[in-house]
Amino acid sequence: LIEVLLQISLTIVGILFAVGSGYMYYKDRDKRKLMFLLSFAFSSVYFLAEIESGLELIQRFNNFFTWSVFPMMWAFSIAVFSSVLKLKNFDKPFKIFLFILAASIFMMIVPLQVNSLQPLLFSSMSFIVIAVSSYLYLTRREFSDIIFLLSVVCFTSGGLGTTFNLGIPFTVFSFTFAYILLALVFMTSRESERGGIASFFALEREFEKTHQELEVSRDQLMRVEYNFKALINVIADPVVIIDHKGCILEVNDKVVELTGFSKEELVGKNFLQIDMLTMKSKAIAMKSLAKRMLGIDVKPYEMEANKKSGETVYLEVNAQKVEYEDKSADLVVFRDITEQKKIQKRLLQSERLVAIGQAATMVGHDLRNPLQAIENAAYVINTELSNLQISQKITETVQAIHSSVDYADNIVKDLQSFASKREPIFREIDINPLVKETFSQVKTPENVETVIELGELPKIEADKDMMKRIFVNLAVNGIQAMKEKGGTLKVSTKKTNGFIEVKFKDTGIGIKKENKAKIFTPFFTTKAQGMGVGLSICKRFAEIHDGSVKVESEEGKGSIFTVKLPIQRNGGVKRD
Amino acid sequence: VTESKTRILIVEDDENIRKTMKNILQQRGYETDTAKTGQEAEQKAKAKIYNLALLDIKLPDMEGTQLLAKLHENTPKMVKIMVTGYPSLENAMEALNQGANAYVTKPVKPAKLLALIKEKLEEQSQAEKMTENKVTDWIKTRARKLDND
């Protein structure tokens, strides 16, 4: 009777464990717990088979009792092998378990006489599990491993106890210990952080925890990324993020605004493929990108870029290596320094011009005295010689001195006009006589024909000297353009809508396209002689009168310079 | 009245200009003296009577306009022509205010300068004649009055 009671109590213990793991499964929804729940539930009836006191019912269901313990041993082996193989996904092992379970049920139902096979299978598997568990413990030395091992040993000895009839108490205690130890493993799994068989039971939960944490951090990451993008767009300067190969990952709105390229045209492309940067700038950018990717700090540098419209912009580039979408990237902040550059350039230019002006005044004055002396000397010689019979050579030579002095004098005058800051004196003047006077002053070579066409003009308020300077310079300019091949210099005046126009049309060499923009720049010249201040003076003087000097030219055919002067000056306000 | 030779004083610190200018004027038959500095010019102008002076605007010891003012004070009738390497409106205005009769910029064409000199000298002699005539007229009327009295 005691034996029967012990068997029944063990059955109850088994059922309690099944219920316990059922509760755990309910809490965790872990297939591992489900597996043990099923094996506990199955094996709990096993002990009833030991009650052999002629209970016919039990005899009849011998098959059922024999195979009921089989899934338990499989659960052990699945647990230990999963642990050894560090399987993270329990789906496959669970399927195997279900298969075994189904097989066991099959064996229970089908009245095959293979029950003798069960103890053999059971014990051989037990030893395998014991061996692997021992190996596990020896390699990892985890507390839970040794408990698991002990549990398996107890379970095995319980099983062997029944097979070899070692007595009911032995069997009962073995199984009870096996259950208790297994429960311990379950419990340690709650605290398990790493390794050991316990982590096998804890894995799912940990996974879930990690998964949740991952979700949270992904959320955070997305928020950070969102904030990052928002931040980039808020920055007043253009910002570009490029990866280590130079591929553009992100641009802010300012880049679009500055360059005229759309986001679609930029993002996803390598900056080397885009026409935005000049070749030189690409080289600079590539070099500094490579440096930064190697972790070398690069100081802010300047770069030249082209807008979509073709306009050039100057950028100051400040870049920083960052992590973007898990990759190392380059956060590049540009600053548009075009205006700054222009101002700098202008400042430099005007400083240069001031210096030149000062030098010009000095040089101009210092040249005037020797020029005067040369002129005087030539005059004296000429006068002395005029009373004598002299050769043509000498007359020509003296003449050369005169014209050279004239030429030098013109340069000096130009230089001084250029350097002088003299205020214009506006008086009512007639332009036509002034144009005529100009031609009396300018020497025209024999191969140049001059045509003057004067239209009827109203008197205008202007500085006479400045006007004369404009006309002389333009006339000389035209004549010089025809020096080699000769031609016609046609000067015409006419009244247009609110303006007086004076045109100087020559049939000379013309101006090269690339030089057109530069010809009014001081000290720009294509001539072998002269300093290149003539046209710049014309422009300045015309502008003082609220007028302008424009040029049309075709290389090889000639140029037309048009001076436009308002009939009514309006306090510096241009009238059209 | 004895026809005395026209005398011109050249005040110029540049030796080459001084020499060549002297030659030019002498070729034309003018009696010419030169002065290197303002002081020298002053002394010479006191010692002799000159019909005309060519004054450089920059002299080693004083400004040409300063000399001009002094000469104008002492010899108001002398024709004074400023020759300057610093063409500026201020210079020109000041020169004319200080009693200059003309203002030319270097380098000036000798022929042009000679023409100017001739013109100014003629003006001067005409002015003299005018004064002479006036004096004669005055004496005549005075004599007539005396006769009448």
Contacts between the chains, C-beta under 8 A, distances in Angstrom:
chain1	res1	chain2	res2	distance
A	365	B	85	4.7
A	365	B	86	6.1
A	368	B	85	3.9
A	368	B	105	7.7
A	368	B	106	4.1
A	368	B	107	6.0
A	369	B	14	4.6
A	369	B	16	7.6
A	369	B	17	6.1
A	369	B	85	6.1
A	369	B	106	6.6
A	370	B	16	7.1
A	371	B	106	7.0
A	371	B	107	4.1
A	372	B	14	7.6
A	372	B	17	5.1
A	372	B	83	8.0
A	372	B	85	7.9
A	372	B	106	4.5
A	372	B	107	4.2
A	372	B	108	7.0
A	373	B	14	6.6
A	373	B	16	3.5
A	373	B	17	4.8
A	373	B	20	5.5
A	374	B	107	7.9
A	375	B	107	4.9
A	375	B	108	7.8
A	375	B	109	6.8
A	375	B	110	6.5
A	376	B	16	7.8
A	376	B	17	6.4
A	376	B	20	3.2
A	376	B	21	5.6
A	376	B	23	7.4
A	376	B	24	5.8
A	376	B	110	5.8
A	377	B	16	7.5
A	377	B	20	4.8
A	379	B	20	7.7
A	379	B	24	5.8
A	379	B	110	3.9
A	379	B	111	7.2
A	380	B	20	5.8
A	380	B	23	4.4
A	380	B	24	5.6
A	380	B	27	6.6
A	383	B	24	7.4
A	383	B	27	5.1
A	384	B	27	7.3
A	405	B	107	6.3
A	409	B	107	5.5
A	416	B	87	7.0
A	420	B	88	7.4
A	422	B	88	6.8
A	422	B	89	6.1
A	423	B	89	7.9
A	425	B	89	7.5
